[in-house]
Amino acid sequence: MMVVSDVSRALEWLRDGGAMNGGGQQSRKCRFGYPVAIQRHGVAMGFAIFIFCAVCTGGWAETSGPAGSSLQGAVKWHPGHYYALMNFMRTNPRIMAQVYRELKATPALRGLQVRYEWPELEPEEGRYDFTAIERVLAELAPQNKRLIMLLELKSFKPQVLPVPSYMATEKYEGGAFPFSSFGKDVPRGNNLKLWNPAVRDRLVALIRELGQRFNGHVYFEGIGLPETAMGQPLVPVSTRDLERQYDHLLSVQRAMRGAFPNTMTYQLVNYPREILPSFVGQMRTIGTALGGPDVFIDDPGLNYDHPHKPKGVYHFYAPLSGVVPLTPSVMQSNYENTQHDGKGRVPTIPELFSFARERLRANYIFWTRAQNYSPKVLEFMNGLPAADGPARGLNPTCPQGLRVLCGVGAGGQ
């Protein structure tokens, strides 16, 4: 199955994506099997049959244990609210000390979502350094808080490349391409040349190494990849490479599920709309959580609904509720306006919460720690009733759709 349906939609595809950036608590144990697969997936066409088996055990059960211990097949499942940090925060000891104090004072926050860049994790080809991840885990474990990792593969600074320096060769085509906002020719950042098989293979190698190190760590809750919007490439990209960009992204997600069989894996999805039915459908088959880089309540593109055109990504959440985890993100711009173009209004924290819970059916929400807004977020978190359970009002149910595919029944909510 092609992710991009035809050549004529390539320009509209870029137009949609170019302007967008984008203690002792209880948990449910969830068991997921992995594919027995016969797969043929190419640029022109593909066909995949996946047989999945999944079993969620019923009831809430303690999963606390020594850091780094194996869960013996249980998928870590601690839905709820997480504090999302930007890169500059985790490298500032003063800020991080304050973050850990805020976490301790806010029981509703179950942990952190932290961004890590590829060059930091693989400074030389085949040499890995996960010290930064281990440092955060060591701070979170005593508080019984958890880490959800976002592997940052898209830079919004023109001078920053999201790939290791060893990719500055012909084999990797430099590893990244500069992009701009739609309709402009000024560089806005750099995105991964995932259409290059060598780049894809090195990314898979990194993910497998991360899986060997952290899949069994009880406080390593999840790992995901950034938004699907490419931005507008400053140098035109062929239709073939555009198709391979998303084909390879799905293959990376398959590899991630295999490398992290006991850990939630997620993909932030926003644009292009043309690929969403196929792309999100294959995410469902893989077992990848659907997340988003933004909660824009009134955004025309994300809410887009036309009887004869592809729908916006927000329409894909409700049908997947209870099937895969749902993990929207509240970014700083979402606190400031209900629309990406700034033509909406300023929402309240309760409005953002209600939209993510009711419309997007969130299991997890990643709340960005943003200046001028984090005090309001913390106040709201501390007002959420403890009686609502550890997820504090979000859907705590372990996804069950894959069990239906296997025909395996299981108890539990």
C-alpha positions as CSV (number, residue, x, y, z in Angstrom):
1,M,0.0,0.0,0.0
2,M,1.4,3.3,-1.0
3,V,1.4,6.0,1.7
4,V,1.2,8.8,-1.0
5,S,-1.7,8.0,-3.3
6,D,-0.6,9.9,-6.4
7,V,1.9,12.4,-7.8
8,S,-0.7,15.1,-8.3
9,R,-1.2,15.6,-4.6
10,A,2.5,16.1,-3.7
11,L,2.3,19.9,-3.8
12,E,-0.8,20.0,-1.7
13,W,0.8,17.5,0.7
14,L,3.8,19.9,1.2
15,R,1.4,22.8,1.5
16,D,-0.3,21.2,4.5
17,G,2.9,20.2,6.2
18,G,5.1,23.1,5.4
19,A,3.5,25.6,7.6
20,M,3.1,23.3,10.6
21,N,5.6,22.7,13.2
22,G,4.8,21.9,14.7
23,G,4.6,7.8,45.0
24,G,3.4,4.1,44.9
25,Q,0.9,4.7,42.2
26,Q,-0.9,1.9,40.5
27,S,-0.9,0.8,36.9
28,R,-2.6,-1.7,34.6
29,K,-0.4,-4.4,33.2
30,C,-0.8,-4.9,29.5
31,R,0.7,-7.7,27.4
32,F,1.3,-7.4,23.7
33,G,2.4,-10.0,21.3
34,Y,4.3,-9.1,18.2
35,P,3.9,-9.8,14.5
36,V,4.1,-13.0,12.8
37,A,4.3,-11.2,9.5
38,I,4.3,-11.8,5.8
39,Q,5.2,-8.4,4.4
40,R,5.8,-6.9,1.0
41,H,6.0,-3.1,1.1
42,G,7.4,-1.0,-1.7
43,V,7.2,2.4,-3.3
44,A,4.7,1.5,-6.0
45,M,2.6,-0.9,-4.0
46,G,2.7,-3.0,-0.9
47,F,0.8,-5.7,0.9
48,A,1.2,-6.6,4.6
49,I,-0.5,-9.2,6.7
50,F,0.1,-8.9,10.4
51,I,-1.1,-11.3,13.0
52,F,-1.0,-9.8,16.4
53,C,-1.8,-11.3,19.7
54,A,-2.3,-9.1,22.8
55,V,-3.6,-9.8,26.3
56,C,-4.3,-7.2,29.0
57,T,-4.7,-8.5,32.4
58,G,-7.5,-7.2,34.4
59,G,-7.4,-4.8,37.4
60,W,-4.9,-2.4,38.7
61,A,-1.6,-3.8,39.8
62,E,1.6,-2.4,41.4
63,T,4.5,-2.4,38.9
64,S,7.0,-0.6,41.1
65,G,10.4,-2.3,41.4
66,P,14.1,-1.7,41.4
67,A,15.4,0.5,38.6
68,G,16.3,-1.4,35.5
69,S,14.4,-4.6,36.5
70,S,12.7,-6.6,33.8
71,L,8.9,-6.7,33.6
72,Q,8.7,-10.3,32.2
73,G,6.5,-9.4,29.3
74,A,4.2,-6.9,30.9
75,V,3.9,-3.6,28.9
76,K,4.4,-0.6,31.2
77,W,1.1,1.2,31.4
78,H,1.0,4.4,33.5
79,P,-1.4,6.7,31.7
80,G,-2.0,10.3,32.9
81,H,-0.3,13.7,32.9
82,Y,3.3,14.2,32.1
83,Y,5.5,17.3,32.2
84,A,7.1,18.0,28.8
85,L,10.6,19.6,28.8
86,M,12.5,21.3,26.0
87,N,16.1,20.5,25.4
88,F,17.5,23.6,27.0
89,M,15.8,22.8,30.3
90,R,17.3,19.4,30.9
91,T,20.9,20.7,30.4
92,N,20.4,23.5,33.0
93,P,20.9,22.1,36.5
94,R,19.1,25.0,38.2
95,I,16.0,24.5,36.0
96,M,16.1,20.7,36.5
97,A,16.3,21.0,40.3
98,Q,13.1,23.2,40.1
99,V,11.4,20.7,37.8
100,Y,12.0,17.8,40.2
101,R,10.6,19.9,43.1
102,E,7.5,20.7,41.0
103,L,7.1,17.0,40.2
104,K,7.4,16.0,43.9
105,A,4.7,18.6,44.8
106,T,2.3,17.5,42.1
107,P,1.1,13.9,42.5
108,A,-1.0,14.2,39.4
109,L,2.1,14.5,37.2
110,R,3.3,10.9,36.6
111,G,6.7,11.8,35.1
112,L,8.5,13.7,32.4
113,Q,8.5,13.7,28.6
114,V,12.1,14.6,27.6
115,R,13.5,15.3,24.2
116,Y,16.9,13.8,23.2
117,E,18.8,14.5,20.0
118,W,20.4,11.9,17.9
119,P,23.9,13.5,17.8
120,E,24.0,13.4,21.6
121,L,23.1,9.7,21.7
122,E,25.5,8.6,19.0
123,P,28.4,11.0,18.9
124,E,30.4,8.7,16.6
125,E,29.1,6.0,14.3
126,G,28.3,2.9,16.4
127,R,29.4,4.5,19.7
128,Y,26.5,5.3,21.9
129,D,26.2,7.5,24.9
130,F,23.0,7.3,26.9
131,T,24.3,9.1,30.0
132,A,21.7,11.9,29.7
133,I,18.8,9.4,29.7
134,E,20.2,7.5,32.7
135,R,20.7,10.7,34.6
136,V,17.1,11.7,34.4
137,L,15.9,8.1,35.2
138,A,18.1,8.2,38.3
139,E,16.4,11.3,39.5
140,L,12.8,10.2,38.7
141,A,13.0,6.7,40.2
142,P,13.1,7.8,43.9
143,Q,9.9,9.8,43.3
144,N,8.3,6.8,41.5
145,K,8.0,9.1,38.5
146,R,8.5,7.9,34.9
147,L,10.3,9.0,31.7
148,I,8.8,9.2,28.3
149,M,11.4,9.9,25.6
150,L,10.9,11.9,22.4
151,L,13.7,11.2,19.9
152,E,14.1,14.6,18.3
153,L,14.7,14.2,14.6
154,K,13.6,17.6,13.3
155,S,15.3,20.8,14.2
156,F,13.6,24.2,14.1
157,K,16.9,26.1,14.1
158,P,18.6,26.4,10.7
159,Q,22.1,26.1,12.2
160,V,21.2,22.8,14.0
161,L,21.3,19.4,12.2
162,P,19.3,16.6,13.7
163,V,21.8,13.9,12.6
164,P,25.3,12.9,13.8
165,S,28.2,14.6,12.1
166,Y,29.4,11.3,10.5
167,M,26.4,11.6,8.1
168,A,28.1,14.4,6.2
169,T,29.0,12.0,3.4
170,E,27.6,11.0,0.1
171,K,26.4,7.7,1.5
172,Y,23.9,9.5,3.8
173,E,23.4,12.6,1.5
174,G,24.2,14.7,4.5
175,G,21.5,13.0,6.5
176,A,19.1,16.1,6.6
177,F,17.5,18.7,4.4
178,P,16.7,22.3,5.1
179,F,13.0,23.3,5.1
180,S,11.0,26.6,5.3
181,S,7.5,27.5,6.1
182,F,5.2,27.2,3.1
183,G,5.5,30.0,0.7
184,K,8.8,31.3,2.0
185,D,12.4,30.6,1.0
186,V,14.0,31.4,4.4
187,P,15.4,28.3,6.2
188,R,13.4,27.5,9.3
189,G,15.1,24.3,10.3
190,N,16.3,20.8,9.2
191,N,14.5,17.5,8.9
192,L,15.7,14.0,8.5
193,K,16.3,12.5,5.1
194,L,14.6,9.3,6.1
195,W,14.1,8.4,2.4
196,N,17.8,7.5,2.3
197,P,18.0,3.7,3.3
198,A,21.4,4.3,5.0
199,V,19.9,7.0,7.3
200,R,17.0,4.7,8.1
201,D,19.2,1.8,8.9
202,R,21.4,3.9,11.3
203,L,18.2,5.2,13.0
204,V,17.0,1.6,13.5
205,A,20.4,0.6,14.9
206,L,20.1,3.5,17.4
207,I,16.6,2.4,18.4
208,R,17.6,-1.2,18.9
209,E,20.5,-0.1,21.1
210,L,18.1,2.0,23.1
211,G,15.7,-0.9,23.4
212,Q,18.5,-3.2,24.7
213,R,19.3,-0.6,27.4
214,F,15.9,0.7,28.5
215,N,13.1,-1.6,27.4
216,G,13.2,-3.5,30.7
217,H,13.6,-0.4,32.9
218,V,10.5,0.0,34.9
219,Y,10.6,3.8,34.9
220,F,11.2,4.1,31.2
221,E,7.6,4.4,30.2
222,G,7.7,5.2,26.5
223,I,9.6,6.3,23.4
224,G,8.4,8.2,20.3
225,L,9.2,10.1,17.2
226,P,8.4,13.7,16.3
227,E,5.7,15.2,13.9
228,T,5.1,13.8,10.5
229,A,4.9,17.2,8.8
230,M,8.1,17.6,6.7
231,G,8.0,21.4,6.2
232,Q,8.6,22.7,2.7
233,P,12.0,21.5,1.4
234,L,14.2,24.3,0.1
235,V,15.5,21.9,-2.5
236,P,12.7,20.1,-4.4
237,V,12.2,16.5,-3.3
238,S,11.1,13.8,-5.8
239,T,7.8,12.1,-5.4
240,R,9.7,8.8,-5.0
241,D,11.6,10.2,-2.1
242,L,8.5,11.7,-0.6
243,E,6.8,8.3,-0.6
244,R,9.9,6.6,0.8
245,Q,10.1,9.2,3.6
246,Y,6.8,7.8,5.1
247,D,7.3,4.2,4.1
248,H,10.6,4.3,6.0
249,L,9.1,6.0,8.9
250,L,6.6,3.2,9.3
251,S,9.4,0.6,9.0
252,V,11.2,2.5,11.8
253,Q,8.1,2.3,13.9
254,R,7.9,-1.5,13.3
255,A,11.5,-1.8,14.4
256,M,10.7,0.3,17.5
257,R,7.9,-2.0,18.5
258,G,10.3,-5.0,18.2
259,A,13.0,-3.2,20.2
260,F,10.6,-2.1,22.9
261,P,8.2,-5.0,23.4
262,N,7.5,-3.9,27.0
263,T,7.3,-0.2,26.4
264,M,4.8,2.1,24.8
265,T,5.9,3.5,21.4
266,Y,4.3,6.5,19.8
267,Q,4.3,8.7,16.7
268,L,3.4,12.4,16.7
269,V,1.1,12.9,13.6
270,N,-0.3,16.0,12.1
271,Y,0.3,16.4,8.3
272,P,0.0,15.7,5.3
273,R,-3.7,14.9,5.4
274,E,-3.5,12.8,2.2
275,I,-1.5,10.1,3.9
276,L,-3.4,9.9,7.1
277,P,-5.9,7.1,6.4
278,S,-3.1,4.7,5.2
279,F,-0.4,5.9,7.6
280,V,-2.6,5.9,10.8
281,G,-4.1,2.6,9.7
282,Q,-0.7,1.0,9.5
283,M,0.2,2.5,12.9
284,R,-2.8,0.7,14.3
285,T,-1.6,-2.6,12.8
286,I,1.9,-2.1,14.2
287,G,0.5,-1.1,17.7
288,T,2.0,2.4,17.6
289,A,0.4,5.0,19.8
290,L,-1.2,8.0,18.0
291,G,0.1,11.3,19.4
292,G,0.2,14.8,18.2
293,P,2.6,17.8,18.5
294,D,-0.2,20.2,19.3
295,V,-3.6,20.7,21.0
296,F,-5.1,23.5,18.9
297,I,-8.8,23.4,19.9
298,D,-10.1,25.4,16.9
299,D,-7.4,24.8,14.3
300,P,-9.0,24.5,10.8
301,G,-6.4,22.1,9.5
302,L,-6.2,19.7,12.3
303,N,-10.1,19.7,12.6
304,Y,-10.6,19.7,8.8
305,D,-13.8,18.0,7.8
306,H,-14.9,17.9,4.1
307,P,-17.0,15.1,2.6
308,H,-14.7,14.8,-0.5
309,K,-11.3,15.6,1.0
310,P,-9.0,13.9,3.5
311,K,-9.9,14.8,7.1
312,G,-7.7,16.4,9.7
313,V,-5.9,14.2,12.1
314,Y,-8.2,15.0,15.1
315,H,-10.8,12.8,13.4
316,F,-8.6,9.7,13.8
317,Y,-8.4,9.8,17.6
318,A,-11.9,8.7,18.7
319,P,-12.0,5.5,16.4
320,L,-8.7,4.4,18.0
321,S,-9.7,4.9,21.6
322,G,-9.2,1.6,23.3
323,V,-7.3,0.3,20.4
324,V,-3.9,2.0,20.7
325,P,-2.6,4.5,23.3
326,L,-3.5,8.2,22.5
327,T,-0.9,10.7,23.5
328,P,-1.5,14.4,22.5
329,S,0.9,17.2,23.5
330,V,0.2,20.7,24.7
331,M,2.9,23.0,23.4
332,Q,3.6,26.6,24.4
333,S,1.7,27.9,21.3
334,N,-1.3,25.9,22.4
335,Y,-1.5,27.9,25.6
336,E,-1.4,31.1,23.6
337,N,-4.1,30.5,21.0
338,T,-6.6,28.0,19.8
339,Q,-5.3,28.1,16.2
340,H,-1.9,27.6,14.7
341,D,-2.2,30.9,12.7
342,G,-2.9,32.9,15.9
343,K,-6.4,33.9,14.6
344,G,-8.3,32.1,17.4
345,R,-8.5,33.0,21.1
346,V,-6.6,32.3,24.2
347,P,-7.8,29.0,25.8
348,T,-7.9,28.1,29.5
349,I,-6.0,25.2,30.9
350,P,-9.4,23.4,31.7
351,E,-10.4,23.9,28.1
352,L,-7.2,22.3,26.8
353,F,-7.7,19.4,29.3
354,S,-11.3,18.9,28.3
355,F,-10.5,18.9,24.5
356,A,-7.7,16.4,24.9
357,R,-9.8,14.2,27.1
358,E,-13.2,14.4,25.3
359,R,-12.3,15.0,21.7
360,L,-8.9,13.3,21.5
361,R,-9.7,10.6,24.2
362,A,-6.2,11.0,25.6
363,N,-4.6,8.3,27.7
364,Y,-1.5,10.5,28.2
365,I,-1.2,14.3,27.9
366,F,2.3,15.9,27.6
367,W,2.1,19.4,29.2
368,T,4.9,21.6,28.1
369,R,6.6,23.4,30.9
370,A,6.4,26.9,29.5
371,Q,7.2,30.2,31.2
372,N,4.1,32.1,32.3
373,Y,2.0,29.0,31.9
374,S,3.5,26.2,34.0
375,P,2.1,27.8,37.3
376,K,-1.4,27.6,35.9
377,V,-0.8,24.0,34.7
378,L,0.5,23.0,38.2
379,E,-2.4,24.7,39.9
380,F,-4.8,22.8,37.7
381,M,-3.0,19.5,38.2
382,N,-3.2,19.9,42.0
383,G,-7.0,20.5,41.7
384,L,-7.7,17.3,39.9
385,P,-9.5,14.8,42.3
386,A,-7.3,12.0,43.5
387,A,-10.5,9.9,43.5
388,D,-10.2,9.9,39.7
389,G,-7.3,7.5,40.0
390,P,-3.6,7.9,39.0
391,A,-4.6,9.0,35.4
392,R,-6.5,12.0,37.0
393,G,-9.4,12.1,34.7
394,L,-7.8,10.6,31.5
395,N,-8.8,7.2,30.1
396,P,-6.8,4.6,32.1
397,T,-8.0,1.6,30.1
398,C,-5.3,-0.6,28.6
399,P,-5.9,-0.7,24.8
400,Q,-7.7,-3.8,23.8
401,G,-8.2,-3.7,20.0
402,L,-5.3,-5.9,19.2
403,R,-6.8,-8.7,21.3
404,V,-9.9,-8.5,19.1
405,L,-7.7,-9.1,16.0
406,C,-6.3,-12.2,17.6
407,G,-9.7,-13.4,18.8
408,V,-8.3,-13.6,22.4
409,G,-10.6,-12.5,25.1
410,A,-9.4,-10.9,28.4
411,G,-10.8,-9.4,31.4
412,G,-10.4,-6.0,32.8
413,Q,-11.7,-2.6,31.9
